[in-house]
Amino acid sequence: MKNKKNPTYLKWLFTEHKRGKLKVLLTIIGVIQSCYITPLLIEECNYGMPIFPAIMGFIASYGFTIGITLQPYSIYKRLVELDWWNKFGN
């Protein structure tokens, strides 16, 4: 059996992961969205917006960005732990 070397994370993300390119695009959109929405939420808080909706807005914005970034990485990390490329020849 041939011992295959594990691909790097970026190579795996762009070639073998089904929606890798889409995840990168959504990460960029999430970062832009987080940078855009932060001053707007802070400005609304200064003019009397209740704190709970502001906190939920921050959680939604940054949670989306962090989740869409870490989800493919956690899959890749698990595949490396399982030694997927050597056991199953994928």
Backbone bond lengths (Angstrom), bond angles and torsions (degrees), N, CA, C in turn:
res aa  C-N    CA-C-N  psi(-1)  N-CA   C-N-CA  omega(-1)  CA-C   N-CA-C  phi
1 M - - - 1.447 - - 1.532 108.90 -
2 K 1.281 115.26 133.25 1.458 120.92 -178.16 1.525 110.17 -78.92
3 N 1.304 116.95 133.62 1.456 122.21 -179.37 1.526 108.32 -87.46
4 K 1.327 116.52 104.63 1.451 121.07 -179.57 1.520 110.23 -86.70
5 K 1.303 115.23 141.80 1.459 120.87 177.74 1.531 108.70 -82.73
6 N 1.323 116.36 141.02 1.454 120.91 178.18 1.525 109.61 -65.29
7 P 1.342 117.91 136.28 1.469 119.15 176.16 1.523 110.44 -71.29
8 T 1.311 115.82 156.81 1.461 119.18 175.73 1.519 109.05 -68.97
9 Y 1.313 115.43 164.53 1.470 119.55 -176.41 1.525 111.37 -60.91
10 L 1.332 117.14 -47.04 1.457 119.05 -177.56 1.524 112.19 -66.94
11 K 1.330 117.28 -37.79 1.463 119.80 177.48 1.528 109.63 -64.01
12 W 1.319 116.75 -43.58 1.464 120.38 178.23 1.532 110.94 -63.36
13 L 1.335 116.66 -41.67 1.459 120.90 -177.12 1.526 111.53 -63.71
14 F 1.329 116.91 -41.30 1.461 119.66 -175.94 1.527 113.72 -86.42
15 T 1.331 119.08 -17.84 1.465 119.24 -176.48 1.524 113.22 -112.32
16 E 1.314 119.03 -49.14 1.460 121.38 -171.48 1.526 114.67 -97.05
17 H 1.317 117.68 -27.67 1.466 120.12 -179.74 1.528 108.29 -74.74
18 K 1.328 116.79 131.54 1.466 121.24 -173.60 1.523 112.92 -57.29
19 R 1.305 117.11 -45.83 1.466 120.89 -175.50 1.525 112.07 -117.18
20 G 1.326 117.01 34.68 1.459 120.95 -175.84 1.509 113.80 -64.08
21 K 1.336 116.67 -44.37 1.466 119.84 -178.88 1.523 110.96 -65.96
22 L 1.330 116.17 -36.92 1.459 120.34 177.61 1.526 110.83 -66.02
23 K 1.325 117.24 -38.64 1.470 120.84 179.39 1.529 111.04 -64.18
24 V 1.335 117.19 -38.15 1.465 120.09 177.93 1.524 109.83 -65.37
25 L 1.316 116.92 -43.48 1.469 120.58 177.95 1.525 110.99 -61.99
26 L 1.332 117.16 -43.75 1.467 120.37 179.37 1.523 112.05 -66.79
27 T 1.337 117.25 -31.27 1.467 119.82 175.93 1.523 110.43 -65.24
28 I 1.325 116.28 -43.56 1.469 119.91 178.50 1.529 110.14 -63.28
29 I 1.328 116.96 -43.06 1.465 120.44 177.91 1.532 110.46 -62.90
30 G 1.334 117.30 -39.63 1.463 120.94 179.32 1.518 112.63 -64.28
31 V 1.331 116.90 -40.22 1.472 120.17 178.22 1.525 110.02 -65.44
32 I 1.326 116.83 -44.11 1.466 120.08 178.57 1.524 110.26 -63.26
33 Q 1.321 116.82 -42.67 1.465 121.09 179.13 1.522 110.61 -61.70
34 S 1.325 117.90 -43.58 1.466 120.92 -179.25 1.522 111.28 -64.36
35 C 1.334 116.28 -40.92 1.470 119.66 178.43 1.525 111.50 -67.72
36 Y 1.320 116.95 -33.31 1.469 121.19 -178.54 1.522 111.67 -76.66
37 I 1.323 117.93 -40.03 1.461 120.90 -171.60 1.540 112.50 -80.97
38 T 1.332 118.18 -25.11 1.466 121.06 -175.87 1.528 112.53 -58.61
39 P 1.340 120.18 -53.23 1.474 117.83 179.71 1.530 113.12 -64.48
40 L 1.328 117.01 -32.13 1.459 119.13 178.73 1.527 111.67 -65.52
41 L 1.330 116.52 -42.43 1.469 119.67 178.41 1.524 111.39 -66.97
42 I 1.313 117.17 -40.23 1.469 120.16 179.38 1.531 110.35 -65.29
43 E 1.324 116.77 -40.00 1.469 119.96 178.52 1.530 111.30 -64.48
44 E 1.329 116.68 -41.11 1.464 119.63 178.12 1.529 111.53 -65.34
45 C 1.331 116.86 -35.12 1.467 119.52 177.50 1.522 111.12 -65.40
46 N 1.325 116.60 -34.52 1.466 120.15 178.66 1.521 112.29 -67.90
47 Y 1.320 118.35 -23.74 1.459 121.99 -178.36 1.521 113.32 -104.53
48 G 1.324 117.76 22.62 1.447 120.69 169.60 1.515 116.46 102.77
49 M 1.312 119.21 11.47 1.463 120.01 176.37 1.528 108.62 -70.66
50 P 1.329 118.10 136.03 1.465 119.55 177.28 1.541 110.93 -59.30
51 I 1.306 116.29 151.39 1.465 121.12 -174.06 1.526 112.58 -72.08
52 F 1.331 117.80 -32.94 1.465 120.26 -177.15 1.536 113.03 -62.17
53 P 1.340 119.74 -47.83 1.472 117.95 176.24 1.526 113.06 -63.38
54 A 1.314 117.05 -32.01 1.469 119.60 178.27 1.528 110.54 -66.49
55 I 1.323 116.12 -44.02 1.467 119.66 178.38 1.525 110.31 -63.55
56 M 1.318 117.56 -41.60 1.474 120.48 178.10 1.529 111.43 -64.24
57 G 1.323 117.29 -34.53 1.468 120.80 176.55 1.517 111.63 -64.68
58 F 1.332 116.65 -42.39 1.463 120.39 176.97 1.530 111.09 -64.61
59 I 1.321 116.44 -43.98 1.472 120.02 179.72 1.522 110.83 -62.03
60 A 1.335 117.39 -42.57 1.461 120.32 -179.95 1.521 111.55 -64.96
61 S 1.318 116.56 -44.47 1.460 120.46 -177.09 1.521 112.26 -67.96
62 Y 1.315 116.46 -53.53 1.465 119.67 -177.97 1.523 112.06 -74.95
63 G 1.318 117.91 -30.87 1.462 120.85 177.13 1.513 112.01 -64.25
64 F 1.324 117.29 -40.53 1.460 121.00 176.22 1.520 110.51 -60.27
65 T 1.322 116.70 -46.97 1.465 120.70 -177.09 1.523 111.39 -64.95
66 I 1.310 117.17 -45.41 1.467 120.27 -179.45 1.525 110.67 -67.33
67 G 1.318 117.71 -41.73 1.458 120.89 -179.36 1.512 113.15 -65.15
68 I 1.316 117.57 -43.61 1.466 120.88 -177.98 1.523 110.54 -70.48
69 T 1.325 117.71 -23.06 1.462 121.32 178.30 1.531 111.47 -82.99
70 L 1.314 117.38 -43.09 1.460 120.52 -173.44 1.523 114.37 -83.32
71 Q 1.326 118.80 -20.97 1.457 120.41 -177.40 1.529 112.81 -61.59
72 P 1.344 120.37 -49.45 1.470 118.19 178.07 1.531 112.43 -66.48
73 Y 1.334 117.16 -32.91 1.459 119.37 179.73 1.523 111.34 -65.71
74 S 1.333 116.82 -38.81 1.468 118.91 178.83 1.530 111.07 -66.68
75 I 1.334 117.79 -35.02 1.464 120.76 175.45 1.519 110.28 -64.10
76 Y 1.337 117.01 -46.54 1.462 121.39 -179.17 1.530 111.00 -62.24
77 K 1.321 116.29 -43.71 1.461 120.23 179.97 1.526 111.33 -60.72
78 R 1.320 116.53 -40.32 1.471 121.05 178.72 1.531 110.87 -67.30
79 L 1.318 118.49 -39.30 1.462 121.25 177.21 1.524 111.60 -63.45
80 V 1.315 117.47 -37.88 1.462 120.75 177.71 1.520 110.22 -67.57
81 E 1.327 117.61 -41.08 1.465 120.59 178.12 1.521 111.83 -62.69
82 L 1.329 116.66 -37.00 1.460 120.82 179.51 1.528 112.64 -79.42
83 D 1.322 117.47 -6.74 1.465 123.08 -175.91 1.533 110.06 56.22
84 W 1.318 114.66 47.63 1.465 123.48 -172.60 1.522 112.92 -57.26
85 W 1.309 118.67 -41.36 1.455 121.60 -172.74 1.523 112.11 -72.94
86 N 1.304 117.55 -27.63 1.477 120.13 178.68 1.531 112.49 -88.64
87 K 1.314 117.75 -32.52 1.471 120.65 -177.23 1.517 112.57 -78.10
88 F 1.321 116.12 -41.68 1.456 119.04 -172.34 1.524 113.64 -111.17
89 G 1.305 118.01 -4.54 1.457 121.77 175.63 1.508 115.38 68.75
90 N 1.322 117.17 25.28 1.468 119.79 179.35 1.496 110.23 -88.45
